[in-house]
Amino acid sequence: MSTRTTDFKHVSYLWDDAKAAEMAGDEVALLIYRSNLLGADLRLTNYGGGNTSCKAMAKDPLTGEEKEVMWVKGSGGDLGTLKKSGLAALYVDRLRNLKNVYRGLAYEDEMVELFNHCIYDLDSKAPSIDTPLHGFLPFKHIDHLHPDAAIAIAAAKDGERITKELFNGTIGWVPWQKPGFELGLMLRKCLDENPGIRGIMLGSHGLFTWGDTAYESYMNTLEVIERCAAYLDENYGKKGPVFGGQKIESAEKTQRAKQAAAIAPVLRGFCSSERNMIGHFTDDARVLEFINSNDLDRLAPLGTSCPDHFLRTKISPLVLKLDASEDLSDVSSLKERLAPEFEAYRKMYTEYYNSCKHANSPAIRDANPVIILYPGIGMFSFSKDKQTARVAAEFYTNAINVMKGAEAISEYTSLPRQEAFNIEYWLLEEAKLQRMPKPKALSGKIALITGSAGGIGRAIAKKFVEEGAVVVLNDMNAERLEGAAEEFKNKYGKDSYATALLNVTSAEDINAAFDAAALAFGGVDIIVNNAGLSISKTIADHTEKDWDLLYDVLVKGQFFITQAAAAVMKKQDIGGDILNIVSKNALVSGPNNAGYGSAKAAQLHLSRLNAAELGADGIRVNVVNPDAVISDSNIWAGGWAEGRAKAYGITVAELPAYYAKRTLLNEIILPDDIANACFAFVGGLLNKSTGNVLNVDGGVANAFVR
């Protein structure tokens, strides 16, 4: 056991001797354990970034001979959640023999297919482009990470000199080279020329460290990163104020949230000119320090250095020319001001593509920005889904950290435009994109389903998430909402949903819910007016309170949710869907139902009126008419079941069978049936349909619209 200190200030020491002892002798298990620890500290590497490896002896299944095998993180995946299935396993001698057929830098991409001839474990993950970087180094355990502190030095103008002086020559230096076979050979050359070094700094890129054991590699990695971070810490302020000092003041936190919620749908609309994007917003203190600084205009156009940062954040961000205190309520004026900024960005990106493209480059991709900076307010990011947008924001925050550190000790340098293009439009990267699954029907869509913590609403929310959407879960019952959120987190992950307490009769709640949607995802595309209640009483027994409650929740609630939704959708200018869960009672007359049935009839006609008005904005309004959805439905609380049973002269227990038998199909209607009907309207096949009614009632002839 090493006697080195485990007391660190800038990184987290997480190694547990007892846990590691349980894996003694199993180098692969120790590799996974070490990788998970490294991935758990975002100061060491980013989500999905970096890779680790180990080399150990294993029996050749064909010859029975003991052969040296390298296990290395495969293509894709994340160190923090890495499992054995995420590793690639290759014969070391075969991998190293590939240099005998290597034709040079211009042909290095062809080596990737040859990795397959080196595979030891046929069930392992596909080898990544970084495989030779680990294979050509002789060490048993190797870590390749992208810590901000190290990249700050690697991206500094005189990073090579700083690295040599800081580590007294014990850390080598390899200048920028795109990841691949050539870089692997350069790493080995650096080691051969500098025997005894403990790691290698990759110019503008990251860090390689190693050890004879998993623990030695882990400790070496922590120590090197700790020294880099401490060096930056010692130098902040010596050259002058960070980022040239503060230029503007941040708005107060509640004002930042207000401004961000107001502008997010407008930004999302511009960024969704080619396909619907999902947004993310952060006003992290590190972001505010950068976007409020004097050096913002100088540094932001430079872009990032580390390939992992660049691939997720694009060539550079768009910096909005807006004051933090501006009144953003005039949407038309705001769009007129922002349109030229987006056009200028798209033109810049197109010129970048045209000036750097090769004869065989993939076609230009979406020219809209991924990162948008609003000085005094915060940072927005937009991408194909929430996780990708959130991770892009995290990576740009990492890039800010890198710029801050590099400027403190020297001068920040980004990747040259051509090198950046060669990474972004790398044919191997394009091939990886082409292998990704096709987007689901609701990918890029944001849905707010009222009353989605239970019953029909929760079933609709689940269906939409399973089809690719993100959802804003809401309910007026905090406990029920918390339970729904926990279920969605466990089942679909934290990026699938946001939450908002929502009583549809409260204007304040409605505004807050749509602000929550804007801050979490950028806006809203699908609204399902599902929240409701039922009161079954005779005309004589109905009270004014009953009447007002029914009309407030069902009719006014539907109207004011629709009103708020339409305002957001018009900001985005990319259309949208409003679905109203009404009832067969909107069309069928029955006893003990005057208040509920007439409110449902009002909901139905209100839907037609809204469809007529909102069609010009590409907003479709359609209706789903359920009947007798008893399972897990709040509608049966408060005496409704008893009231209906009494009206039909049966017991409550007999209601499900009674409702099924009176239908043409003799079917019991479930929440999932309503969810499927909603998906039918918004899944893409009915995009030219509005003002329609879809009955999901098992077939009740009296409820036929015509």
Beta strands, then each sheet from edge to edge (+ up, - down):
strand 1: 51-59
strand 2: 66-73
strand 3: 87-91
strand 4: 141-145
strand 5: 171-174
strand 6: 199-202
strand 7: 206-211
strand 8: 278-282
strand 9: 318-319
strand 10: 371-374
strand 11: 378-383
strand 12: 446-449
strand 13: 470-475
strand 14: 497-501
strand 15: 526-529
strand 16: 576-581
strand 17: 619-626
strand 18: 693-696
sheet 1: 3+ 2- 1+ 4- 7+ 6- 5-
sheet 2: 8+ 11- 10+ 9+
sheet 3: 14+ 13+ 12+ 15+ 16+ 17+ 18+
end
